[in-house]
Amino acid sequence: MRGKLNIRKTLILLVVLNILQTMGVVIVTIRGGLYPLPVLVIISLAGTLVSLLLVHPILLLRMHLKQAEESIGNLTGLNRTLRAQRHDFLNHLQVVYSLIESGDFSEAKAYIEKEYESVEKVSSVMRTSIPAVNAILQAKRVMCEDRGISVSIDVRTTLHELPVPAWEFCRVLGNLIDNAIHALSDSGSNGALSIELFEDLSQYRFSVKNNGPVIPDELLEKIFEAGFSTSENGDGMGLPICHRILTRHGGYLNVVSTPEQTIFEGGLSRKALRVTALSGNENDSWSV
């Protein structure tokens, strides 16, 4: 709310400055003379400064909107999958009932096991309390299957009271999983990806593992630097953004790469303490 209010005030100030500048131009045109020019220069410089101040919040808002669109797309995909399963559920029950009624118990068991595997894949990503996280896990699972990558998702936490905005946490997961998929796509066949979300007494923790190419030690030292990328087509911003998001909220992100697998693991405190500044403004608080 405070951010919206600041943007509104800044826009109002910019409009006022533009009006004053226009009035000054009109005065110069009608009356002539040079005395209003210093004032116009000051107003123009002030307007430029205000415009520059608006750039960052507008870019931030644009980024939030883009992330919201991606989350909505992921939620739509997850909803479509759940609706399809619901639609097929009655048909599956009828098939199983018919097999049992005819005494084909082994066939009924095999049919149930096959369909249960399909249901379990979706159920495995529905265990957190954050719909956007569930949706992005499902979307990345489908992406892996479409590319022939074996994927395992193990969720053992609800992420209740996650100390980071959901859209930022989704951004972290999305970047890490996309990087792993890209590495596996380049490595050829037999790609395997493992995603884990769990918790202990003090932290929410996660890991993204893949059996793609090893990352050399000299590259590991630079992997979280802005602009550095191990891919020719990468912009080198994904991992630094992930690292910055987590560290800003008191968390961490580490990487270990061996010939067998590459592991990105991170964590966030389960209970972020809020310390309010002496001004009493809730927005002037920080996490410890």
N, C-alpha and C positions, 0 to 999 in steps of 0.2 A: 504493500500500500504506500509506503514512504517513497519507494522508487517511482511509482506512478505519479505521486504528488510532485516530486522534484522535476520530472520531465514536463509536467503540465506547467509548473511555474516558469521553467526555462523557456518553453514555447511561448508563453504569454510575454515574457521579457523580450524575446526575439521579435515578436509582432509589434510590441511598443517601440522598440528601437527602429524597426523598419518604417513605422508610421512617422516617427520624429525625423528620420532621414528624408522621407518623402516630403514632409512639410518644409524641411530646410531647402530642398531642391526647388520647391515651388516659390519660396521667398526669394531665393537667388534669382530665379527666372523673372519674377514680377518686379522686384525692387532693384535688382542689380547689386553691385558692390561685392566686396570680398570678405566682409566681416563674418558672415555665417560659415565660411569654409572651414575654419579650425574646428568649429562645433561639429560640422558634418563629418570631418575626418575622425574625430573622437567617437562619434556615434557609429560610423562605419567599422572602426576597429573593434568597438564593443560588440557589434553584431557578429563580426567574424569570430571573435572569441567565444561568444555564446553558441554559435553554430558548431565550433570545434568541440565544445563541451557536450553537445548533443550526439556526437558521432559514436562515442563508446556505448551509452545506454541503448541507442538505436541498434547498433550491431549486436549487443547482448540480447535485446528483445528479438531480433531476427533469428539468432541462434536458438533461443528458447522456442520460437514458433516452429523452426525446422525440426527440433527434437520432438515437439508435440505432434507434428504431422507424422513423424516416423513412429511414435508411440501409438497413435491412432491407427496407423496402418497395421502395426503388429497386433493390436487388440482386435482389429477387424479380422485378421487372418486366424487368430486363435478362436474367436467367436464362430467363424465359419467352420473350423474343424470340429468344435464342440457341437454345433448344430447338425453337422453331417453324422457324427457319432450318435446323436440322439435320434436322428431320422432312421438310422440303420439298426438301432437297438431292438425294435420290435421284430424286425425281420430275422435278426440273429436268434432271438428267443423262439421264434416259430420253427427255425431250422433245428435248434437244439431239442425242442419239445418233440418234434417229429422223429428225430434220431433216437431219443430215449424211448418214445412210444413203440418204435419198431424194434427195440432191443439192441440197436447198434451203439452200445455204450462206449466202445473204444473210439468210434467215429465222433461221437458227441464230445468226448474228452479232448480229442485232437482239435476239433472245431473250436471249442471253448478256449483252449490254450492259445490257438492262433489269434483269435479275436482279443483275448486278454492282453496279449503282447502289444497290440495296436492301442488299446485303451491305456495301458500302463505307460506308454511313451508320452501321451498327453498328460496323464496324471502326474508324471514325474516333474513337470514344470509348473504345476498348479499348487505348490505347497507353500509359497510365500504369501504374505498379506498384501503384497504390492502388485496390482494387476499389470502394471507396465513391465515389471521384471519378469513375471510369468509369460507375458506376451513376447518379449524379446528372446527369451530362452526357446520358446516354441518356434519363433521365426528362424532363429539360427539353426535349430535342429532340422527344420525342413530344408534350409539352405545346404546343410551338410549332406543330407540324404540325396538331394538333387545332384550333388557333385560326386557322389559315390564315396563319401567320407564316413567312416564308422564313428558314431558319436555316442558318448555316455554322459548323462546328466544326473547328478546326485545332489539333491536339495535336502538338507537337514536343518533348516532354520526357517522361521517365518519372517525374519528381518523386521520384527516388530520394533517400532521406534528407531528406525535406521537414522543415524545422525548425519545424513546427507540427503539432499533432495532426490526424489526418485529418478527424475530425468537425468541428473548428473551421474547417479549410480548406473543407470542404463547406458549412459554414454561410455562409462568405463568398461562395462561388460561388452558392449557392442564393439568397441575398438579392439579389445584384446581378442575376442572371438574371431572378428574379421581378419586380424593379422594372422591368427593360427590357421584359418581356412585358406588364406592366400599362400601361406608357407606350404601347406599340405597339397594345394593344387599344383604348385610348382615342383613338388617332390615326386609326383607320379602316383602309382597305385599304393594300396594298403595304408592309406592315410587313416589315422585314428586321433580323435579329439575327445578329451575328457574335461567336463566342467563340474566343479564342486562348489557348493555354497553351504557353509556350516557355521557353527558358533561354539565358543567355549565360555568360560565364566566372565571373561573381560572383553571379548572381541567378536564381531562378525567377521568371518574370514571367507576367502574364496580362492580358487585356483583354476587356471586354464592351462591344460597340458596338451601337447601335440608331439607326434613322433616324426616331425619334419626335419629339415636340415639343421645341423648344429649351428649356433651363432658363435663365431670366434670370440675369444676373450677380449681382443682389442676393440671389437665392436660393442661388446657388452658394457664397456666403460662409457660409451657415448650414447647408448640407446635411448636414454631419457632426455637428451639434449634437443632443444627445439631446432628443427630443420634437418636433423640427422635421420636417415632412413636406410634400412638394409635392402629395400626394394627399389628398383629403377623407376617404378611408377608411383612410389609413395612420396608424400610431401613432408614426411618427418614430423608431423604435428600430433598424430594419434597418441603415441605413447607418452610424450611430454604432457599432453592434456590430461591423460589418465593419472599420471604421477602428480600433477599439480592439483587436481581435484581431490585426490585422497590425502595428500599432505596438508592441504588447506583445512581439511576437517580433522586433522590430527591422526590420519592413518598412514599407511605405507604401501609401497609397491616394489617387489623384488623380482628378479629374474635369475634363473639358473638354466644353463643349456649344456647338455651332454650329447654324445652321439646317439643315445637312446631316446631322449626326449627333451623338450624345452618347456619349462614351467614358469608361468607368471603367477605369482601369489601376492595377495594383498589382504589388508585388514583395516577395520574401523572399530573404534571404541564403542561398546554397547551402550554406555551411559556417558554422553558428552555433557560435562558440567558447563552451565552457562554463567558467565561472570558479567554482570551489568555495570556499565560505566557509571561514574558519579553523577552524570547528567540525568540518570534515571531513564534514559531512552532505551527501550528494548532493542532497537536496531543498532545501538552502539555496544553490543555485547560480542563476546568471542568465546571459542571453545577451548577447554584445557583438558 
